Amino acid sequence: MIVLSFDTSLAACSTAVVDTGAKTHVLAASYCEPGKGHAEILLGLIEDVMSRAGVGFSDIERQVITIGPGSFTGVRVGLSAARGFRIAHNIPICGLSTLQAISANLSQLEPPVLSCPIAVLVDARRQQAYGQVFDGALKPLCAPALIEVDDLRDWLSPWKSMPLTLMGSGAGLINTNKTCLPEMWALTAGHTSPDAACFAQVFKDIEPGDTPPDPLYLRKPDAKPQIIGQVNA
């Protein structure tokens, strides 16, 4: 099966074309961190990886994308593109939470860290973090959540007496001093944004729903609707 995967939910813009057949391999991939402007570059990156992979939309059998949480605009950009491809080319969409997609980055470490629970924490700014915990097979142990930074330790308390791998841009928000963390907890390095080539391979067995996935925001957008009749100062 030829899969097109992409992510625009955080600072990175990541795209890949992956063959998930008997021997999964990446046909082409691109990863960059523009910070913003995902809408302007996503379609060009998708065109580039498809060209390098030597495939057209008629060859793509599935899309695997992130649905949030993350940047409100970034999440919308990715979902809008996927829905457009679904309508134009009848390509089903498989959605992953941004946090589960980040957890797949652990499979690229040497050796892979996939033997104990994994807490993925993303800095959501405003002294908050997005968080989700997975088992060693990267199956969710809880739903994605928006957590106050001061409450992170309490939120992770069910795992305080067991080995726990912490990863993501928000992992250091708990405490960067490892001596202050429970002794069986460990911070790990790696991409703090989803890598499309990676999560398409790790979650190659994910199945699409009958309808496109909904965005997972967890927090209301910053933009406020203008009040009718409001006069600008």
N, C-alpha and C positions, 0 to 999 in steps of 0.2 A: 504494500500500500504506500502510495506517495502522499506525504503529508506536508502541508504548508503551515508553519507555526510562526507566530509573531507576538511581541509584547511592546506596549507603549505606556504601561501603567505607572512607571516611576521615572527616574532620570534617564534610563537607557532606552534605546530603540533597538530591538533585537528581532531578526528575521532568520528563517532557515527553511530549507527544503530537505526533508528526511525520508529515506526509504526504510520503512519499518517491516520489511520482509523477514525471511528466515534469519538473515544476518543484517541487523539494523546498522545503517551507516548514513552519515550526513553527506548529501550531494552538494550543498552550498550553504553558507551561513554568513551573517553579518551582525556585528555587535558594536554599537557606539553609544556614547553618553552625551547627547546634545544638551541635556538639561531641560530644554523646551523646544517648541517648534516641531513636535512629532508629526503633526498633520501635514507639514510641508515636505517631510522627508520619507515618511513611511512607504508610500506607494512606489517611490523611486527605488527604495531598498528592496522591496518585494520584487519589482521588475528585475533588479540586478541579480538577486539570488536565483530567481527562476531561469533567467538567461544563462547563468553560469552552470546551473544544474541541467540545462538542456530540456526543460519541461515547459508546457503551456498549461493553461487553466483546465483544458480537457484531460490532462494527466493527473491533476490533483484530486484525490479522493476524499480528503478530510482536512479540516482546519483545526488546529489546536491553539487556543489563545488564552490570555489572561483576562479576567473579568473584574479585577479589583480585589481588595481595596488599593487605593493609590491616588494619584492626581485625578481630580474630577474630569478635567479636559482630556488627559491622557487615556483614561479608561474609555471615554466616549469615542475617541479617535479609533482605537483598536476595534471596539465593538461595531462601530459604523462601517469600517472597512470590511470586517468579516461578514456582516449582514449584506453588504453590497455584493460581495463575491457569492454569497449563498443565493441571492436573487438572480444575479446575472448568469451564474455558472452551475447552480444547483449543488454547491459543495457544503456538506453538513459541517456544523460547528461544534467543537468540544471545548467547554470552558473549564479553566482551572482558577482557583483563587490565586492571587499574586503570591501569597505566602507559601502555598503548596508548590508553585512553580519555582520559587527561590530554593525550597528544600531540595530540589533535584540537583542543585549545584554541588551538593555534597558528594554526589557520585563521581565527580571529576577530580576529587582530591586523591592523593596517593599516601596511604591506602584510603579507600572510601570510608567515610564515617557513617555507617548505616547499621549500627548494632544497638543503639540506645535511643530513648526519646529525644526528639529534636524540637527546640523552640525557635521559631522564626519570628523575629521582631523587626518591624520597620518603623523608622522615625517618622511620625505623622505630624511633627512640629507642634507648637502650642503646648509643649510638655505632655504630649500624648504619643502613644505608639500603637500600631496595629500588631496583633499577635495571634499566633496559632501554634499548637503543639501537635507533633506527629510521632508515630511509632517508628521503629527501625525500618519498616517496609514503606514508610512515607504515607501511611494511612492516617487521616485526621483523628486525633484524640479529643478534640474540642472544636467548636465553631470559631471562625475568625472573630476577633473582638477588637474594639477600640478601648485602650486602657490608659489611665492617667499614669505618668511616669512614676509618681510616688507610690502607686499601687502595684507596680510590676512584680515585686517580690511576693506580695500576697497572692497575686493572680497565679504565680508559678509555684505556690506553696505545696500543691499536691505532688510535686516532683522533687521536693527539697531533700529527700533522703535517698535519692537514687541518682545514677549517672544521667546527666542531661547536657546535650550539646546546644549551645546558644549561637545563633547566626543571624545575619541581617544588619542593616544600618542602625537598628535600634538596640542591638544586643549590648552595646557599651553603655546604654542609658541606665542599666541596673546599677552597675558599678564597674569602672574600668580596673579597679584594684582587685586582682583575683583572690587575694588573701581574705577579702571581705565577702566573697561568694561562697556558697556551700562548697565543701572540698571536692565533691564529686561532679560539680558543674565545670564546663570548659567552653571558652570562647573559641571560635574557629574563623579562619579567613575565607576568602573567596569572593566572588561577585555578590554585591548586595542588591542587585536587580536580577530579574529572571533572565535566563539565557535560553533563547528559543530553541537552539540546537540541542541543548541539554534536556529541557523538559519534554520536548517532543519524543526523545528516545526513552526517557525514564517512564513516561506515562503513555506509552504507545498503545496500551490496551484500553484507554479511556473511550467510552462510547458517547456519541452525540445524542442529544435529546430530540424529541419530535419538533420542538420549537427552538429558536435561538436563545442562548442563555441571557439572563438579565444581568445588568451591572451590579456589582457589590460595592457600594460606596462606604457604608458604616458611619459616614459623617455627612451632614448637609453641606452643599456647596457654599463657597464664600460669597458668591454673587447674590445680591438681594434684588427682588423685583421692584421696579420703579413704581411709586405710588402715583396713580392717575391724578393729574392736576398739580403734581409737585412742581414747584418753581425752583429752578437752579439758583443758588446763591450767587 
